[in-house]
């Protein structure tokens, strides 16, 4: 019998790639998504789709009675700026919604592994020089980062006290096909659309700020590796089952802009705007733990990833994107 996976947020940008990855391996895929930011056209062919919200009793029932082998939990409020404007809303989605799922897993009595999508840069802050290892101090600068860290503490609690099987993946700045221009990593989608429009790329500050850009396909591979690994350490303290998922490479916004211009074949001017308050200066993730324990390493270079992403947006406009 095929193994089963529930992908929350599976109609979204990253979640749809994760659902596709499991489907390609022959798993039975169920997607739970309220379509607040996800799109039906992103749904994995053949997947069961449940339109609902992770905060509802019905979602809890789905988890409690579903008998899933794995839950990849990606449904979230993903906009850092919105979390600053409305931290209560952010906490309701990202903390209480996750607790609704976790309580249902506990009540199910089923041996379900929960793979949680956390954050790297927003978790570690700007206090230690990158690349950040999992054991670095956690100093979130936004309610979004605080919520993700809070959930990780809950996961460690459920693992130690209730013996649930949990994993946290701390992403770098994920980009790729199907991306919406939300959050910091959304700059790739924004830049692609501006190139296609023949408009200048807007860079805030001097463009030397760095991020760790990781391709969505590599992130999907990391989810599958975390879901199927038999080498996970025993549940313990916060960082025991947490893994950075990135490239370990600092890429400046200036480099991002010039690389996109190169792969797109367009000569696009760059406009510089005032720096945004509170923006991290540098960010990159140390990923040797994921390589050693999960057997995962990123395989897609920035140039190839940007080329694939730009092609997707160009095809999307022509109606050819999938």
PLY file of the C-alpha trace (Angstrom):
ply
format ascii 1.0
element vertex 322
property float x
property float y
property float z
element edge 321
property int vertex1
property int vertex2
end_header
0.00 0.00 0.00
1.27 3.46 -0.88
2.37 5.70 1.94
0.30 8.78 2.66
1.26 12.41 3.17
-0.76 15.48 4.11
0.71 18.73 2.81
-0.78 21.75 4.53
-0.44 24.79 2.29
0.00 22.39 -0.61
-1.56 24.79 -3.13
1.02 27.43 -2.29
4.40 28.19 -3.75
6.64 25.87 -1.73
3.91 23.46 -0.66
2.96 22.60 -4.23
6.55 21.64 -5.01
6.62 19.46 -1.89
3.35 17.77 -2.90
4.73 17.18 -6.40
7.86 15.56 -4.94
5.92 13.04 -2.85
3.57 12.28 -5.72
6.54 11.56 -7.98
7.67 8.97 -5.43
4.30 7.19 -5.56
2.86 8.51 -2.30
-0.84 9.25 -1.89
-1.02 13.02 -1.43
-3.69 15.02 0.38
-3.50 18.81 0.24
-5.08 21.03 2.91
-5.22 24.66 1.86
-7.64 27.56 2.36
-6.47 29.21 -0.90
-5.82 32.52 0.84
-2.52 32.68 -1.04
-2.39 29.27 -2.74
-3.91 28.62 -6.15
-5.87 25.65 -7.42
-3.77 25.55 -10.57
-0.77 24.70 -8.35
-2.40 21.50 -7.07
-0.59 18.26 -7.77
-2.47 16.16 -10.35
-4.15 13.23 -8.63
-3.88 14.72 -5.15
-6.91 14.84 -2.89
-7.75 18.47 -2.15
-9.42 19.62 1.05
-10.23 23.32 1.11
-10.08 24.35 4.74
-8.05 26.28 7.26
-5.53 24.79 9.70
-7.28 26.53 12.61
-10.65 24.78 12.20
-12.11 21.74 13.98
-12.59 20.14 10.56
-8.87 20.36 9.86
-8.18 18.72 13.21
-10.60 15.92 12.32
-8.85 15.38 9.00
-5.53 14.97 10.80
-6.92 12.90 13.65
-8.74 10.45 11.40
-6.52 10.53 8.32
-3.89 8.03 9.41
-1.17 9.94 7.57
2.37 8.59 7.57
3.77 12.11 7.16
2.46 15.65 7.52
4.49 18.36 5.81
3.22 21.49 7.51
3.73 24.51 5.27
0.46 26.43 5.75
1.32 29.75 7.34
1.02 33.50 7.36
4.22 34.25 5.42
4.37 38.04 5.19
6.89 39.47 7.65
5.52 42.98 7.20
1.98 41.84 7.98
3.26 40.14 11.13
4.65 43.49 12.27
1.37 45.27 11.55
-0.83 42.55 13.06
1.10 40.20 15.36
-2.13 38.76 16.77
-3.22 37.60 13.33
0.22 36.17 12.68
0.23 34.25 15.96
-3.29 32.95 15.33
-2.26 31.44 12.02
1.28 30.36 12.73
1.13 29.31 16.38
-2.48 28.40 17.15
-3.04 26.85 13.73
-0.01 24.62 14.22
-1.13 23.65 17.72
-4.48 22.64 16.27
-2.63 20.26 13.94
-0.28 18.95 16.63
-3.04 18.27 19.13
-4.83 16.29 16.44
-1.68 14.28 15.71
-1.35 13.49 19.40
-5.01 12.47 19.65
-4.79 10.25 16.56
-2.46 7.75 18.15
-0.97 7.21 14.69
2.77 7.14 14.13
2.89 10.30 12.03
6.05 12.25 11.30
5.48 16.00 11.21
7.91 18.02 9.07
7.54 21.70 9.92
8.60 24.53 7.63
10.47 27.03 9.76
12.76 29.91 8.86
16.48 30.46 8.93
17.31 34.13 8.53
14.32 35.39 10.49
15.15 33.01 13.34
18.82 33.81 13.90
18.69 37.56 13.49
21.66 39.76 12.69
23.83 39.30 15.77
26.33 36.60 14.72
28.19 36.60 11.41
26.89 34.08 8.87
26.77 31.29 7.97
24.43 30.51 10.87
24.55 27.00 12.32
21.52 25.43 14.00
23.03 26.05 17.42
23.41 29.80 16.92
21.45 32.04 19.27
17.90 32.81 18.19
17.02 36.50 18.11
14.00 37.05 15.82
13.39 40.64 14.78
9.75 40.13 13.73
6.58 38.53 15.09
6.82 36.13 12.15
10.21 34.88 13.32
9.02 34.78 16.92
6.04 32.63 15.92
8.21 30.19 13.98
10.58 29.88 16.94
7.65 29.37 19.29
6.37 26.51 17.15
9.79 24.89 17.19
9.74 24.97 21.00
6.34 23.30 20.89
7.66 20.64 18.51
10.53 19.88 20.86
8.01 19.65 23.71
5.76 17.25 21.79
8.79 15.15 20.93
10.15 14.89 24.46
6.95 14.70 26.45
4.49 13.01 24.09
7.01 11.09 21.95
5.71 12.56 18.70
7.93 12.33 15.63
8.75 15.92 14.63
11.31 17.67 12.42
11.90 21.38 11.78
13.41 22.61 8.52
14.82 26.14 8.70
14.69 27.54 5.19
16.83 30.17 3.62
15.16 32.50 1.11
13.23 30.12 -1.12
12.61 31.11 -4.74
11.45 29.39 -7.89
8.49 28.76 -10.20
5.01 29.61 -8.82
6.47 32.12 -6.37
4.35 35.01 -5.22
6.03 38.33 -4.44
5.61 38.01 -0.65
8.34 38.31 1.95
12.01 38.97 1.33
12.55 36.03 -1.02
9.70 37.44 -3.13
12.27 39.81 -4.60
13.05 37.13 -7.20
9.44 37.05 -8.41
9.29 40.84 -8.34
12.52 41.15 -10.32
11.38 38.59 -12.92
8.15 40.47 -13.53
9.95 43.79 -13.77
12.37 42.42 -16.36
9.42 41.11 -18.38
7.74 44.52 -18.09
10.91 46.30 -19.20
10.99 48.21 -15.91
13.95 49.03 -13.69
14.76 46.80 -10.73
14.35 48.58 -7.40
17.05 47.81 -4.83
16.62 49.09 -1.30
19.78 50.43 0.28
23.12 49.95 -1.46
22.36 46.37 -2.52
25.18 44.80 -0.51
22.80 43.09 1.93
22.98 39.33 1.51
20.60 36.39 1.64
20.86 32.64 1.17
18.70 31.92 -1.90
17.66 28.26 -2.14
15.69 26.80 -5.04
12.19 25.43 -4.39
12.99 22.07 -5.95
15.88 21.62 -3.52
13.56 22.52 -0.63
11.07 19.88 -1.81
13.89 17.34 -1.83
14.76 18.35 1.74
11.18 17.76 2.85
11.19 14.29 1.32
14.55 13.50 2.91
13.33 14.64 6.33
10.10 12.68 5.95
11.82 9.42 5.06
15.10 9.53 6.97
15.77 6.70 9.40
18.79 8.47 10.86
17.11 11.27 12.83
18.49 11.87 16.31
16.30 11.21 19.32
13.93 14.05 20.25
15.64 16.42 22.62
16.21 20.11 23.04
15.25 22.78 20.53
17.97 22.18 17.93
18.12 18.38 18.10
15.80 17.80 15.15
16.20 21.14 13.40
18.00 21.41 10.06
19.09 24.43 8.06
18.02 24.20 4.42
19.98 26.62 2.27
23.11 26.87 0.16
25.52 28.38 2.65
26.25 31.09 0.08
25.72 34.78 0.76
24.29 36.44 -2.33
23.94 40.20 -2.40
20.89 41.85 -3.93
23.22 43.46 -6.46
24.51 40.03 -7.50
20.97 38.70 -7.66
19.98 41.53 -10.01
22.97 41.17 -12.32
22.67 37.36 -12.45
19.00 37.63 -13.39
19.87 40.13 -16.12
22.48 37.71 -17.45
20.23 34.65 -17.58
17.25 36.58 -18.97
19.31 38.22 -21.68
17.79 41.59 -20.80
19.62 44.79 -20.00
17.64 46.08 -17.06
18.59 49.25 -15.15
18.73 49.28 -11.37
17.14 52.03 -9.28
18.33 52.43 -5.69
15.85 53.42 -2.98
16.33 54.20 0.72
17.13 51.20 2.90
14.22 49.66 4.80
14.35 49.87 8.57
15.06 46.63 10.39
16.32 44.72 7.36
19.00 42.11 8.04
22.42 43.05 6.72
23.69 39.52 6.10
22.21 36.04 6.09
23.37 32.57 5.09
22.83 29.13 6.59
25.37 26.48 7.51
23.96 23.22 6.13
26.43 20.47 7.01
24.00 18.91 9.51
21.39 18.35 6.78
24.07 16.72 4.62
25.34 14.46 7.39
21.99 13.39 8.86
19.49 13.68 6.01
21.86 13.10 3.11
20.59 16.35 1.59
22.55 18.98 -0.31
21.27 21.64 -2.71
21.88 20.83 -6.35
20.54 23.85 -8.27
22.90 26.81 -8.77
21.64 30.36 -8.49
22.06 30.95 -12.22
20.16 27.78 -13.16
17.46 28.45 -10.57
16.96 32.01 -11.77
16.88 30.82 -15.38
14.15 28.26 -14.52
12.20 30.84 -12.54
12.39 33.51 -15.22
11.28 30.99 -17.85
8.29 30.08 -15.66
7.15 33.69 -15.39
7.62 34.24 -19.10
5.60 31.08 -19.85
2.97 32.09 -17.30
2.31 35.26 -19.24
1.99 33.31 -22.47
-0.30 30.75 -20.84
2.22 27.93 -21.12
3.28 27.64 -17.45
2.50 24.54 -15.41
0 1
1 2
2 3
3 4
4 5
5 6
6 7
7 8
8 9
9 10
10 11
11 12
12 13
13 14
14 15
15 16
16 17
17 18
18 19
19 20
20 21
21 22
22 23
23 24
24 25
25 26
26 27
27 28
28 29
29 30
30 31
31 32
32 33
33 34
34 35
35 36
36 37
37 38
38 39
39 40
40 41
41 42
42 43
43 44
44 45
45 46
46 47
47 48
48 49
49 50
50 51
51 52
52 53
53 54
54 55
55 56
56 57
57 58
58 59
59 60
60 61
61 62
62 63
63 64
64 65
65 66
66 67
67 68
68 69
69 70
70 71
71 72
72 73
73 74
74 75
75 76
76 77
77 78
78 79
79 80
80 81
81 82
82 83
83 84
84 85
85 86
86 87
87 88
88 89
89 90
90 91
91 92
92 93
93 94
94 95
95 96
96 97
97 98
98 99
99 100
100 101
101 102
102 103
103 104
104 105
105 106
106 107
107 108
108 109
109 110
110 111
111 112
112 113
113 114
114 115
115 116
116 117
117 118
118 119
119 120
120 121
121 122
122 123
123 124
124 125
125 126
126 127
127 128
128 129
129 130
130 131
131 132
132 133
133 134
134 135
135 136
136 137
137 138
138 139
139 140
140 141
141 142
142 143
143 144
144 145
145 146
146 147
147 148
148 149
149 150
150 151
151 152
152 153
153 154
154 155
155 156
156 157
157 158
158 159
159 160
160 161
161 162
162 163
163 164
164 165
165 166
166 167
167 168
168 169
169 170
170 171
171 172
172 173
173 174
174 175
175 176
176 177
177 178
178 179
179 180
180 181
181 182
182 183
183 184
184 185
185 186
186 187
187 188
188 189
189 190
190 191
191 192
192 193
193 194
194 195
195 196
196 197
197 198
198 199
199 200
200 201
201 202
202 203
203 204
204 205
205 206
206 207
207 208
208 209
209 210
210 211
211 212
212 213
213 214
214 215
215 216
216 217
217 218
218 219
219 220
220 221
221 222
222 223
223 224
224 225
225 226
226 227
227 228
228 229
229 230
230 231
231 232
232 233
233 234
234 235
235 236
236 237
237 238
238 239
239 240
240 241
241 242
242 243
243 244
244 245
245 246
246 247
247 248
248 249
249 250
250 251
251 252
252 253
253 254
254 255
255 256
256 257
257 258
258 259
259 260
260 261
261 262
262 263
263 264
264 265
265 266
266 267
267 268
268 269
269 270
270 271
271 272
272 273
273 274
274 275
275 276
276 277
277 278
278 279
279 280
280 281
281 282
282 283
283 284
284 285
285 286
286 287
287 288
288 289
289 290
290 291
291 292
292 293
293 294
294 295
295 296
296 297
297 298
298 299
299 300
300 301
301 302
302 303
303 304
304 305
305 306
306 307
307 308
308 309
309 310
310 311
311 312
312 313
313 314
314 315
315 316
316 317
317 318
318 319
319 320
320 321
